[in-house]
Structure formats: C-alpha cells, structure tokens
Amino acid sequence: MSLTRVRGRLPAVHPLVIALATLLPAAQAFAQEPAAPSEGAKAPAVLDTLQVTAQRRVENAKDVPVSITTVSGEKLDVLGSAGDDIRFLSSRLPSLNIESSYGRAFPRFYIRGLGNTDFDLNASQPVSLVYDDVVQESPLLKGFPVFDLAGIELLRGPQGTLFGRNTPAGVVKFDSARPSQDADGYVKLSYGTYDTWNFQGAYGGPLTSRWSARVSALYQRRDDWVTNTHDGPNDGFEGYDEAAGRVQFLYEGDDFEALFNLHKRKLNGTARLFRANIIQKGSNALVTDFDRDEVANDGVNFSDLETWGGSARLKWNLGQVTAYSITGYETAESLNRGDIDGGYGASFLGPGNYGPGEIPFASESADGLPDHRQWTQEFRVESNEWGRFDWQAGLFYFDEDVTIDSFNYDSLTPGNPQAGHAVQQQRNKAWAAFVSGDFDVTDRFKLRGGLRYTQDKKDFSASVLEAAPFGAPVGGPYVVHTDVDDVSWDLSGTYTLTPDVNVYGRVAKGFRAPSIQGRLLFAAATAPNGGVSTADSEKVISYEIGLKADLFEKRARLGFDIFRYDVDGQQLIAVGGASNTATLLNADKTIGQGAELDFEAYLTDNLLVTLGSSYNDTEIKDPNLAVAVCGGGCTITDPTTVINGGTYALVNGNPLPQAPKWIHNVTARVGFPMANGDELYVYTDWAYRSAVNFFLYESPEFRSRSSLEGGLRVGYNWGYGLYDVAVFGRNLTDQTRVVGAIDFNNLTGFLNEPRTFGVEFTAKF
C-alpha cells in the first residue's frame, strides 16, 4: 500500500497503523480483568504508576496535560547495550529524531520535525536538553553519555513557562539515579563486535544518618573498523575511547535537602567519517561498488572533547511553601577535524572508480572550542497542597561565554598545513521570571496556566586571522548585538472521564532568541559584514488535545494526542551549496501537524509489549525563501531562480529537514520463569523512520531512505534478578543507510551504525 496525502490533511492510513489497530483488540482480549487469584497464587502482573516531573512536581503522568514519553530501567539498558551514544534514542520515542555530522560529540535533536541542522559550535536548538535540572545549552554538552539514570522524559511541544532556554519544540529531560540511605549499586560489562567494550558501574549509600553519596562511572571503547585504503594520515576510522563519571552527595535534614553533583566526560577518537561519491546520481541508492568497511581519505581525522560541570540543588520546606535553588556550571573544550570532501585529491579518476571518484576541490577543516563556560541559576517557590489552587513561581538567570576556532587545511600539500583561521566569540546573557498555577474547577476538571517573561542579549564578534584560499580576507572584528524580550505562556485543561481515563487540551506559545552565525573562512570575499548572518527570534503557537488512560486493571497504559503548531519566523540554516556557506535565515511561516501514540501492556503475565507511533507533517510556507543549491552531482526538483548570477532553489512547500513523517517503534519482552526465581527471557525492539530530507531544498540524492532497525537480546537472570548474562545484537538486518550528506562538492555522505553482536554481564548489589 502506498502512502498518499493531500497537503494540509492527515495521510491515508499507514500499514503499520492498520497492524496496530489489529493488535489493540488482541491486547484487550489478553488483558481482560483477571480472575481473583487463589490463596498462595501469584498476583497478575500490572504496570507501576508512571511518575513524571514534567511540571517540576512529581505527578502521575496521566494527570499531566502534556504529550510525554518516558524510558527507563531495562528498556533503556537494552537500547544502549552496544555502547552507542545518545543517538540510540532516535526513533525509539515518538516524534524524536537525533542526528549528527560530528559523530558522538554533537547530537542534534528534533521533536515533531522542529530542530536545527546548524553545525556551528554556538548553534542554538529549539529542543532543550535538561540534565539533572540544569539546561545544557551548548551542542557539545548535549551528548553526555547515558548511564546510571533514574529515567528519561520526552516532553513534546513548547515548555517555556517552566523550563528556561529555547524550548519551542520540547524538552528531553535526564534524571540521574540519586543517592539514598539504602546502599545499592551495579556493575555492567559487555564485549562485542569491533573489539567494543562497554563498562558501567555505580554504588551509593549512607555516609552518616543525614548524608549519602553515589558514584557512577562509564568507559566505552571501539577499535577503528573502517580501513583507509589511501596512504593518508589515518590508517583507520570510527574508533573511540570515552570515559565519564559522576559523583553526588545528598544531605537530608528535617526541612532542608541539598544535592550536590560533579560530572566529567572525556572523548577521543575519529570524527564523523565522510565518504566521497557513495550516492548514485539521480537516486538515493548507494553506488554499486560501495564497501562499508573501506574509504580512501587524505585528510586528518580526529575528535577530542572534554566537558565537566557541577550543580547544587537546594530545597527548603517552609510549611505552606517549598523553596528551591538550582545552581549549575558547565564547561567544554574540544577540537574536531575531518576530511570534509570525503576522499583524496581533486581530480576525476573515471566512472566507477570509488574512492574518491570526482572531487572538484579538496576540503579539510576543523572546529574547536578552546574556551567555554555556562552559569545558570534558578530560584523557585511552590505551594504545598493549598487545596483547589496550587502554584509555583521563580526567577532564572543564564550566562554563557563561548570562543570558537575555525581552521582550514591544505590536504593537497604534504603535511596538510593550515590554510585559514577564523575566530568567533559570543557572550549570551538572559534572565526570566515565571509563574504557573493549577485550579480544580470541579472534582473532574482542572485548569493549568503559566506565564514567562524573558530578556535575552547576545554580543558577538568574528574575525579572520588567516584567510582561506576561497574565503573572506583577513579582517574584522565583525560585530553583532541582539537584545530581545518576550512573553511565553500556556493554558491547559484536564477532564477526568473515569478514574482511569483523562482527556486534556493545551495551547502554548514558545520562543527562541536570535541566533548569529559567522563561518567566515567559507564566506565570499564580498559578503556583507564579512559573511556573518543573523536570524531573528522565532515564535511558536502549539495546539494539542489528547487522552491518557490506565486500562484493564492497570495491565495496560495508553496515551494519544493530535497536534498542530504554527511557527512565525522560524530560524533555518542554509548549509552548504556550491560556495560551502552556512547562512541563517528566517522563514515567514512553518506549520506542523500530526498525532502521537504510546501504548504499553502486559499481554500475559510474562509478555510485556510497548508500541510508539507518530505522524508529523511539516511545511515551509514562504514563497520568497530561496537557498543555494548543491555544488555538484545532485538533481534539484524545486523551482529555481537566479540571484546575483547564482542558482537558488525556492523551498516554499517543502518539509523541514531531518523531519520524518512517520516514526514507529515496538518492543516485546517475554520471560520464562525457572526454578528458584531464575528467569530466561527474550527482548526484541524495532524502530522505523520514514524518509527525510537532509537540506532545505529537495533532491533525490539528498533524501534518506526509510529505515527499519531492530535489536534482540536473549538473557538469563538469577539470584532474584541480581545477576544477568545476555547475548545481544543491534541493527540485526545490517541495514546501511545514508543519514547525512555534504552537498557543496560531490555526493558525499555519512552512515548509520553497523550491525553489532555482543555479550553482557550485570551484577546488582
């Protein structure tokens, strides 16, 4: 069955939706109210109440009028079992896509199609990542490894009234496992394909009757598994060594609590591996002689990143109110260098000569973050059960200082000498005041609302210290100053149909402050302001209605919503093109609409199934928006126009880049109880993502094929769950997909993770 749609409407029914509709009645049949257990019999399996902190309070997810998906526990462990970075969450939650042109160092998040493909190190994203209540603004902070977590929450839609810093698309919220007076811990060790090692461990417990602590650590490594067939600086690629740690101290007094957190990450390995001319012209298929295990590159390739930070979260119980102070500090230092043209030389070696084939000109560059720091401070007060009305209010402050180095290199000269250096500096200060409240209109109907006032200032300068052969001349500083304010808000209502079923509606406004971009090494010599570009503020209005239900005596849980959003002045980045520039733009309007489904059920006492699905239809609505087209090899299907002698594509009506229309995921875990409380189990998970465009313009070469990746885990646990040994496989079908591309030079792309197998042992204590 083919997918058909009419612009502005939901599409014809997707085959996987039909399968879901078939499965749900079966789930109901399996999960009918069980007969009362006989004396001594085991009680039927039920789902634990899902507690979330989406509204900065601990609440039952069913009562929160926000589209939420959570992942924790065994499911989180299984998805990350191969030692993959944070991108393993992509498509594993409805409406969530994550990709990177930096590899493990710089993930880019998209919720409901809203994201930012900008690869500069001061890029802002409309998806906010909050780790232990501290916003991680720099893109290099967003990839902190996933280990020893209490859980992850994905909050879709604008969240600006309660979470500061750029949340018009939503929030991904990570919460570490906290220290407690109960001593516990675990160690986990796995080994797999490509000599991949993955170690995690944690231990926590009491220090005194008031103090407790928890120490968590992670180490991951993989050998270079892609051979360089060219006599270049690197013999192989795609290896990495990564270590991270976290230590927490918790003080629990009678009316005062303090939680202190220190964390650090160190990564070194190869940067994103670009592969020249791997896409067939006129299609998005790989070339016939493609070999995933080989490349031919002449550039230097490495990725070094070190981050560390700390936070102090203080809580005072003052009787009728509780007061909070959250202080956070983060810093990062990095240098990432890659062979951007994906091959070697700058010549045409003949048809079918893979590695490199046609490369019009050589390109090798690096981006570094020699200086970075971020301070955040939040003060918040919330009421303690004031009856029908409860509220919270606070102040938020953000201060970030960034210095960015950009380098160009000459890979056609022995030694790959430097041939260009530019520096960007940005200071960003912002503060906000916010208030929100909820009112029980009746026993069944609750209203919630919130307001947030934000002021945001940026001071930016960029200079060329050494000109690249094709870029702007030595000069600068080129200075930009922005100063904006905004009022964000949300209003929602929740109605209890039955004690187990709630319906809700929500309308919310989101805001993102202006962005500034200055990749001067690749700007035209005559570009205004040296090639620095600025995008004005963007504003989002989102509408959402949904249903949340506990079903069949809590043996199943359902969440469903439909939504629409309108973006005024969406910030977009026109990346690449023939001149290899990166230019910030504002689209007049963008619209998005769709639906999301979360379902979890015990089909039997030993069979747990989860289903997630999302449909996102995005459209750029700006008849005058034109972007530079590819430098060579691709086929432009958009209408084109000529501006100052150059060819530009008109992108009105196009979907947003990296915005899959469909995401589906399913997991199933079946356990086979053995003697003495032991268990043999099988766990499988599959994720589908439909095709996406890589750029604002449309071209068959730069449109990723749909993807379906699956995993399998077979394990045995004993000691009543204290010990576990398992074998696992990820990307079982060894599916190879181009997930991103370089368009200025040739048909260069980069790939998804390969198939891996491994064995894992876990001990809890």
C-alpha positions in Angstrom: 0.0 0.0 0.0 1.5 3.3 -1.0 1.3 6.5 1.2 -0.9 9.2 -0.3 -1.8 12.5 1.2 -3.4 15.8 0.4 -1.4 18.9 1.6 -2.7 20.1 4.9 -4.6 16.8 5.8 -3.6 13.7 7.6 -2.5 10.9 5.2 -4.1 7.8 4.1 -3.9 5.0 6.7 -0.4 3.7 7.1 0.1 -0.1 7.0 1.7 -0.1 10.5 -1.3 1.8 11.8 -3.5 -1.0 10.4 -1.3 -3.5 12.2 -1.6 -1.5 15.4 -5.4 -1.4 15.1 -5.4 -5.1 14.7 -3.2 -5.7 17.7 -5.0 -3.5 20.2 -8.2 -5.7 20.3 -5.9 -8.6 20.8 -4.2 -6.8 23.7 -7.6 -6.1 25.2 -8.5 -9.8 24.9 -5.3 -10.8 26.7 -5.7 -8.2 29.3 -9.3 -8.7 30.4 -9.9 -8.4 34.1 -8.2 -11.5 35.6 -10.0 -13.8 37.9 -9.1 -13.4 41.6 -6.0 -15.4 42.4 -6.4 -18.4 44.6 -4.7 -18.3 48.0 -1.0 -18.5 47.6 -1.1 -17.8 43.8 1.0 -15.1 42.3 -0.9 -11.8 41.7 -1.4 -10.9 38.0 1.3 -8.5 36.5 0.4 -4.8 36.5 2.1 -1.7 35.4 3.6 0.6 38.0 2.1 4.1 38.3 4.1 6.3 35.9 5.5 9.2 37.9 7.0 12.2 36.0 8.3 15.6 36.8 7.2 17.3 33.6 5.6 20.2 35.5 8.5 20.4 38.0 6.5 18.4 40.5 6.2 14.6 40.9 2.9 13.6 39.4 1.1 10.7 37.8 1.8 11.1 34.0 -1.9 10.5 33.4 -2.7 13.8 35.2 -0.2 16.0 33.3 -1.7 17.8 30.2 1.5 17.4 28.1 2.4 14.8 25.5 5.1 12.7 27.4 7.1 9.6 26.7 9.4 8.1 29.2 12.1 5.4 29.1 13.9 3.9 32.0 15.1 0.6 33.5 15.6 -2.5 31.4 14.4 -0.8 28.2 17.0 1.9 28.5 19.7 -0.6 29.2 18.8 -2.8 26.2 18.7 0.1 23.7 22.2 1.2 24.8 23.7 -2.2 25.2 26.1 -1.8 22.2 27.8 1.2 23.7 26.2 3.7 21.3 26.0 7.3 22.2 22.8 9.3 22.9 21.6 8.9 19.3 20.4 5.4 20.1 17.2 7.1 21.4 16.4 8.4 17.9 13.1 7.0 16.6 12.8 5.0 19.9 10.4 7.6 21.1 7.5 9.1 19.1 8.4 12.3 17.2 12.1 12.2 18.2 14.9 12.2 15.7 18.6 12.7 16.6 21.5 13.0 14.1 25.0 14.4 14.0 27.7 15.4 11.5 30.2 15.3 14.3 29.7 11.7 15.4 29.4 11.2 19.2 30.3 14.8 20.1 27.5 17.0 18.8 24.0 15.5 18.6 21.2 17.5 17.0 17.6 16.9 18.4 14.3 17.2 16.5 10.9 17.0 18.1 7.8 17.0 15.8 10.1 18.0 13.0 11.4 21.1 14.7 15.2 21.2 15.1 18.3 22.8 13.7 20.8 21.3 11.2 23.3 24.1 12.0 26.8 22.5 12.7 28.4 25.6 14.2 29.5 25.3 17.8 27.3 28.2 19.0 24.2 26.8 17.3 21.0 27.1 19.3 18.4 24.3 19.1 14.7 24.6 19.7 14.9 21.3 21.6 16.2 21.9 25.1 18.2 19.2 26.9 17.9 19.3 30.7 20.3 17.1 32.7 19.6 16.9 36.5 17.6 20.1 36.3 20.4 22.1 34.6 19.9 23.2 31.0 22.7 22.0 28.6 22.8 24.8 26.0 26.0 24.2 24.1 25.6 21.4 21.5 28.8 19.8 22.8 27.1 19.4 26.2 24.1 17.6 24.9 25.9 14.4 24.1 26.8 13.5 27.7 26.7 9.7 28.0 23.6 7.8 29.2 24.4 5.8 32.3 23.0 5.3 35.8 19.8 7.1 35.2 16.5 7.1 37.1 14.8 7.8 33.7 14.4 10.0 30.7 11.3 12.1 29.9 10.5 13.5 26.4 8.1 16.4 26.6 6.7 17.5 23.3 5.5 21.0 22.4 6.6 24.3 23.9 7.7 24.1 27.6 8.9 27.6 28.1 6.9 28.6 31.2 8.7 26.0 33.4 12.0 25.3 31.6 14.3 28.1 30.6 16.3 28.4 27.4 14.9 27.6 23.9 12.1 25.1 24.3 9.7 25.8 21.5 9.9 22.2 20.2 10.1 20.5 23.6 12.4 19.1 26.3 14.4 16.0 26.7 14.9 15.6 30.4 17.5 13.3 32.0 17.5 12.4 35.7 20.4 10.6 37.4 19.8 7.9 40.0 20.0 9.7 43.3 22.0 8.8 46.4 19.9 7.4 49.3 20.3 5.8 52.7 19.7 2.4 51.1 23.0 1.0 49.9 22.9 -0.3 46.4 24.8 -0.4 43.1 25.6 -2.4 40.0 28.4 -3.3 37.6 27.8 -4.0 33.9 30.4 -5.2 31.4 29.9 -6.1 27.7 32.1 -7.0 24.8 31.1 -7.0 21.2 31.9 -6.6 17.5 34.9 -4.4 16.5 36.5 -5.0 19.9 33.9 -2.9 21.6 34.0 -2.7 25.4 31.3 -1.1 27.4 31.6 -0.8 31.2 29.2 0.9 33.6 29.1 0.9 37.4 27.6 2.7 40.3 27.5 2.5 44.1 25.7 4.6 46.6 24.7 4.5 50.2 24.8 6.3 53.6 27.8 8.3 54.8 26.0 9.4 58.0 22.4 9.4 59.2 22.0 12.7 57.2 24.5 12.3 54.3 24.5 9.8 51.5 26.6 9.6 48.3 26.6 7.9 44.9 29.5 7.4 42.5 28.8 6.4 38.8 31.3 5.7 36.1 31.3 4.7 32.4 34.0 3.6 30.0 33.5 2.7 26.3 35.9 1.9 23.5 35.8 0.6 20.0 38.6 -0.2 17.5 38.9 1.6 14.2 36.9 -0.8 11.9 37.0 1.2 8.6 40.2 0.8 6.7 41.8 3.7 4.9 42.9 2.3 1.5 44.7 5.6 0.8 48.2 6.4 2.2 46.8 9.1 4.4 47.4 10.4 7.9 44.9 7.9 9.3 45.1 4.2 8.8 41.5 3.6 10.0 38.4 5.3 11.3 35.3 5.0 13.5 37.1 4.0 16.7 36.7 5.9 20.0 37.6 5.9 23.7 35.1 7.6 26.0 35.0 7.9 29.8 32.6 9.7 32.0 31.9 9.9 35.7 29.5 11.4 38.2 29.6 11.8 42.0 26.7 13.0 44.1 26.3 14.0 47.7 22.9 14.3 49.3 22.1 15.9 52.6 18.6 15.2 54.1 17.6 17.4 57.0 14.3 17.8 58.7 13.2 20.6 56.5 16.2 21.1 54.2 17.7 19.0 51.4 20.9 19.6 49.4 22.0 17.6 46.4 25.5 18.3 45.0 26.6 16.9 41.6 30.0 16.8 39.9 30.4 15.2 36.5 33.0 14.9 33.8 33.3 13.4 30.2 36.4 12.8 28.0 36.1 11.6 24.4 38.8 10.9 21.9 38.5 9.1 18.6 37.8 9.7 15.0 35.4 12.4 13.9 32.4 11.9 11.6 33.6 9.8 8.6 32.6 11.4 5.3 32.6 9.1 2.3 33.0 10.6 -1.2 30.6 9.8 -4.0 28.7 7.0 -2.3 25.3 8.1 -3.7 24.1 7.2 -7.2 23.3 10.3 -9.2 19.6 10.7 -9.8 18.6 8.5 -6.8 19.4 7.9 -3.1 20.8 4.4 -3.6 24.4 3.6 -2.7 26.8 3.1 -5.6 27.2 -0.5 -6.7 30.8 -0.9 -5.6 30.2 0.6 -2.2 32.1 -1.1 0.7 31.2 -0.1 4.2 34.5 -1.3 5.6 36.7 0.9 3.4 37.3 4.5 2.5 40.1 6.4 0.8 40.8 9.7 2.6 43.8 12.0 2.6 42.8 14.3 5.4 43.5 14.2 9.2 40.6 12.9 11.2 40.1 13.1 15.0 37.7 14.2 17.7 38.8 15.4 21.1 36.2 16.6 23.7 36.4 17.2 27.4 33.5 18.6 29.5 32.9 18.9 33.2 30.4 20.6 35.4 28.7 20.7 38.7 25.4 21.7 40.4 23.9 22.4 43.7 20.2 21.8 44.2 18.8 23.1 47.5 15.3 22.6 48.9 13.7 24.2 51.9 10.3 23.0 53.3 8.8 26.2 54.7 5.5 24.8 55.6 2.9 26.2 53.2 5.6 26.6 50.5 8.7 24.9 49.4 11.7 26.9 48.1 14.3 25.7 45.6 17.7 27.0 44.4 19.4 25.3 41.5 22.9 26.5 40.6 24.7 25.0 37.6 28.1 25.4 36.0 29.3 23.7 32.8 32.4 24.0 30.6 33.6 22.3 27.5 36.8 22.2 25.4 37.0 20.5 22.0 38.7 20.2 18.7 37.2 18.2 15.8 38.9 17.8 12.5 37.8 15.9 9.4 38.3 15.3 5.7 35.1 17.1 4.5 35.5 16.2 0.8 35.4 12.5 1.8 38.2 11.3 -0.4 41.6 12.3 -1.7 43.0 14.6 -4.4 40.9 17.0 -6.5 40.7 15.2 -9.8 38.3 13.0 -11.9 39.6 9.4 -11.9 36.9 7.9 -14.1 33.5 6.4 -13.8 33.1 3.7 -11.2 36.4 4.5 -9.5 35.1 4.6 -6.0 37.5 6.5 -3.7 37.3 9.2 -4.5 35.8 9.4 -7.9 35.1 13.1 -8.8 36.2 15.7 -6.3 36.2 19.2 -7.7 38.2 20.6 -4.9 39.8 19.5 -1.7 38.3 20.4 1.7 39.7 19.7 5.2 38.6 21.7 8.2 38.4 21.7 12.0 36.3 23.4 14.6 37.5 24.0 18.1 36.1 25.3 21.4 39.1 26.5 23.3 37.1 28.5 25.8 33.6 27.9 27.1 31.7 28.3 30.3 28.0 28.4 31.3 26.4 29.6 34.6 22.7 29.0 35.4 20.8 30.0 38.5 17.2 29.3 39.3 15.1 30.3 42.3 11.7 28.8 42.6 8.9 28.7 45.2 5.9 26.3 45.0 2.8 25.9 47.2 2.3 22.8 49.3 -1.3 21.5 48.7 -3.2 24.7 49.1 -6.4 22.9 48.3 -8.1 23.7 45.0 -5.4 26.1 43.9 -1.6 25.4 43.7 1.1 27.5 42.1 4.8 27.9 41.6 6.9 31.0 40.6 10.6 31.7 40.1 13.5 33.5 38.5 16.0 32.1 36.1 19.4 33.5 35.0 21.7 32.3 32.2 25.2 33.4 31.3 27.3 31.7 28.6 30.7 32.8 27.2 32.0 31.0 24.0 35.1 31.2 21.9 35.2 29.2 18.6 38.2 28.5 16.4 37.7 27.5 12.8 40.6 26.2 10.7 41.1 25.2 7.1 43.8 22.9 5.8 45.5 22.2 2.5 45.3 18.4 2.1 46.9 18.6 -1.4 50.2 19.6 0.2 52.3 17.1 2.2 51.7 17.5 5.9 48.2 19.0 5.4 49.4 22.5 6.5 47.0 25.1 7.9 45.5 27.4 5.3 43.0 29.6 7.2 42.0 30.6 10.7 38.9 32.5 12.0 37.7 33.2 15.5 34.1 33.7 16.8 33.3 35.0 20.3 29.8 35.2 21.8 28.5 36.3 25.2 24.9 35.4 25.9 23.1 36.7 29.0 19.4 36.0 29.7 17.0 36.2 32.6 13.4 35.2 33.1 10.6 35.4 35.6 7.9 32.8 35.5 4.7 31.8 37.3 2.3 28.9 36.8 -0.7 27.5 38.6 -3.4 24.9 38.5 -7.0 25.2 39.8 -9.5 22.4 40.5 -12.6 23.9 38.9 -14.6 20.8 39.8 -13.6 17.3 41.1 -13.2 16.3 37.5 -11.9 19.4 35.7 -8.6 21.1 36.3 -7.2 24.2 34.7 -3.4 25.0 34.4 -1.7 28.1 33.1 1.6 29.8 33.1 3.5 32.9 32.0 7.2 33.6 31.5 8.9 36.9 30.7 12.4 36.5 29.1 15.1 39.0 28.2 18.0 37.7 26.1 21.1 39.6 25.0 23.9 38.4 22.7 27.2 40.1 21.9 29.0 38.5 19.0 32.2 39.2 17.1 34.1 37.3 14.4 37.5 37.9 12.8 39.6 36.3 10.0 43.1 35.9 11.3 44.4 33.9 8.3 42.4 33.9 5.0 41.5 30.6 3.3 42.1 30.5 -0.4 38.4 30.7 -1.2 37.1 32.7 1.8 36.9 36.2 3.2 40.1 38.2 3.5 41.8 38.9 6.8 39.7 41.4 8.7 37.3 42.1 11.4 36.0 42.1 14.0 32.6 41.9 12.5 30.2 42.7 15.4 26.5 41.9 16.1 24.5 42.8 19.1 20.9 41.5 19.8 18.6 42.4 22.7 15.1 41.0 22.7 12.4 40.2 25.2 9.3 38.0 25.0 6.3 36.7 27.0 5.7 32.9 26.6 2.5 31.3 28.0 0.5 28.1 28.2 -3.1 27.2 29.1 -4.4 23.7 29.5 -7.3 21.8 30.9 -7.7 18.2 32.1 -11.0 16.4 32.4 -11.4 13.1 34.2 -13.9 10.9 32.2 -13.4 8.0 34.6 -10.9 7.3 37.4 -8.7 5.7 34.8 -9.2 7.9 31.8 -8.3 11.6 31.4 -8.7 13.9 28.4 -6.8 17.1 28.0 -6.3 20.1 25.8 -3.4 22.5 25.7 -2.3 25.6 23.8 1.2 27.1 24.4 3.5 29.7 23.0 7.2 29.1 22.7 10.1 31.4 21.9 13.7 31.2 20.7 16.1 34.1 20.9 18.0 35.3 17.8 20.9 33.3 16.5 24.2 34.5 15.0 26.5 32.6 12.6 29.9 33.5 11.4 31.8 30.9 9.4 34.0 33.4 7.7 36.5 31.1 6.2 34.0 30.0 3.7 32.2 33.3 3.1 32.6 35.1 -0.2 35.2 37.9 -0.2 32.4 40.4 -1.0 29.9 39.1 1.6 28.3 41.8 3.8 29.7 42.1 7.3 32.3 39.5 6.4 29.7 36.8 6.0 28.2 37.0 9.4 24.5 36.2 9.3 21.7 36.6 11.9 18.3 35.0 12.3 15.7 36.9 14.3 13.6 35.5 17.1 11.2 32.6 16.3 7.8 32.1 18.0 5.6 29.0 18.1 2.0 28.6 18.9 1.1 24.9 19.5 -2.3 23.3 19.9 -2.8 19.8 21.3 -5.6 17.6 22.5 -5.1 14.1 24.0 -6.2 11.2 26.0 -4.4 9.2 28.7 -5.7 6.0 30.2 -4.9 3.1 32.5 -6.6 0.1 31.1 -7.6 -3.4 32.2 -6.9 -3.0 35.9 -3.6 -1.3 35.2 -2.3 -4.1 32.9 -2.1 -1.6 30.1 -1.5 2.1 29.6 -2.4 4.4 26.6 -1.5 7.9 25.6 -2.7 9.5 22.4 -2.7 13.1 21.1 -3.2 15.1 18.0 -1.4 18.5 17.5 -0.8 21.4 15.2 1.8 24.2 15.5 2.5 27.4 13.6 5.9 29.0 13.7 6.4 32.6 12.9 10.0 33.5 11.7 11.4 30.0 12.1 15.2 30.0 12.3 16.7 27.9 9.5 20.2 27.3 8.3 21.1 27.1 4.6 24.0 24.7 4.8 26.4 24.0 2.0 25.6 24.8 -1.6 28.2 25.5 -4.2 30.0 28.0 -2.1 30.0 25.8 1.1 28.5 28.7 3.1 26.2 28.4 6.2 23.7 31.2 6.2 21.0 31.8 8.9 17.5 32.6 7.6 14.0 33.2 8.9 11.1 31.5 7.1 7.9 33.6 7.1 5.9 30.7 8.4 6.2 27.0 9.1 3.3 24.7 10.0 3.3 21.2 11.5 0.5 18.8 12.4 0.2 15.2 13.4 -0.5 12.6 16.0 1.3 10.5 18.6 0.6 7.2 20.3 2.2 5.5 23.3 0.9 2.1 24.4 2.3 -0.4 27.0 0.6 -3.6 28.1 1.1 -7.0 29.7 -0.5 -9.2 27.1 0.2 -12.1 29.6 1.8 -12.1 33.0 5.1 -12.8 31.2 4.8 -10.9 28.0 5.2 -7.1 28.1 4.8 -5.1 24.8 5.3 -1.4 24.1 4.2 0.5 21.0 5.0 4.0 19.9 4.0 5.8 16.8 4.0 9.3 15.4 2.9 11.2 12.3 4.5 14.6 11.6 3.6 16.7 8.5 5.7 19.8 8.3 5.6 22.5 5.6 7.6 25.7 5.0 5.3 28.5 3.9 7.4 31.3 2.4 7.1 31.9 -1.3 10.2 34.2 -1.3 12.6 31.9 0.6 15.5 30.8 -1.7 18.6 28.9 -0.8 21.8 28.0 -2.6 21.7 24.6 -4.3 24.3 21.8 -4.3 27.8 22.3 -5.7 27.7 19.2 -7.9 26.1 15.9 -8.6 22.6 16.4 -7.3 19.3 16.8 -9.1 17.2 19.8 -7.8 13.5 19.1 -8.0 12.4 22.5 -6.6 11.7 25.6 -8.8 14.8 27.6 -9.1 15.7 31.3 -9.6 18.9 33.3 -10.3 20.1 35.7 -7.7 23.3 37.7 -8.4 24.3 35.2 -11.0 23.8 32.1 -8.8 21.2 29.4 -8.9 18.9 29.2 -5.9 16.0 26.8 -5.0 12.6 28.1 -3.9 11.7 26.0 -0.9 8.1 27.1 -0.3 6.1 24.0 0.4 9.0 21.7 1.3 9.1 19.8 4.6 11.6 20.7 7.2 15.0 18.9 7.0 15.5 15.8 9.2 11.7 15.7 9.9 10.5 12.1 9.3 6.8 11.9 8.5 6.4 8.5 10.3 8.2 7.0 13.4 7.1 3.7 14.8 8.7 1.6 17.4 7.8 -1.7 19.2 9.4 -3.7 22.0 8.4 -7.1 23.3 9.8 -8.9 26.4 8.8 -12.5 27.2 10.0 -14.2 30.3 10.2 -17.9 31.1 10.3 -18.5 34.9 12.7 -21.1 36.0 13.3 -22.8 39.4 14.5 -20.8 42.4 13.3 -17.5 41.0 15.5 -17.6 37.9 14.3 -16.4 34.5 15.2 -17.0 30.9 14.0 -14.0 28.8 13.9 -12.7 25.2 13.7 -9.0 24.4 13.3 -7.5 21.0 13.0 -3.9 19.8 12.4 -2.4 16.3 12.2 1.2 15.2 11.0 2.5 11.8 11.7 6.0 10.5 10.4 7.2 7.2 12.5 9.2 4.6 13.9 12.6 5.5 15.5 15.5 3.5 19.0 16.5 4.5 18.7 20.1 3.3 16.0 22.8 2.8 15.9 22.1 -0.9 14.6 18.8 -2.3 16.9 16.4 -4.3 16.6 12.7 -4.6 20.3 12.2 -3.9 20.0 14.1 -0.6 16.8 12.3 0.7 17.5 9.5 3.1 15.7 6.2 2.5 13.3 5.0 5.2 15.0 3.0 7.9 14.0 -0.1 10.0 16.5 -1.2 12.6 16.0 -4.0 15.1 17.6 -5.4 18.2 17.5 -8.8 20.0 18.6 -9.8 23.5 18.4 -13.2 25.0 19.4 -13.4 28.6 19.2 -15.4 31.9 19.0 -13.8 35.3 19.3 -15.5 38.7 19.5 -14.6 42.3 16.1 -13.0 42.1 17.3 -10.5 39.4 20.6 -9.7 41.0 22.7 -11.3 38.2 22.1 -11.3 34.5 24.0 -12.6 31.5 22.8 -12.0 27.9 23.8 -12.0 24.3 22.6 -9.2 22.1 22.5 -7.9 18.6 21.9 -4.4 17.3 20.9 -3.4 13.7 20.2 -7.1 13.2 19.5 -6.9 9.5 22.7 -4.9 8.9 20.8 -2.2 7.2 23.0 0.5 5.7 21.6 4.0 5.3 23.0 7.4 4.4 21.9 9.6 7.3 23.5 12.8 6.3 25.4 14.4 3.5 27.8 17.1 2.3 26.4 18.9 -0.8 29.0 21.5 -1.7 31.5 19.3 -3.5 30.3 15.8 -4.5 27.8 13.1 -3.5 29.4 12.6 -0.1 27.5 11.1 2.8 27.8 9.5 6.2 26.2 6.4 7.5 24.2 4.8 10.4 25.8 2.5 12.9 26.7 -1.0 11.6 25.4 -4.4 12.9 27.0 -5.5 16.1 26.8 -8.5 18.4 28.0 -8.9 21.9 27.7 -10.5 25.4 26.9 -8.6 28.6 27.1 -9.4 32.3 25.3 -7.4 35.0 25.5 -7.7 38.8 23.4 -5.7 41.2 24.1 -5.3 44.9 
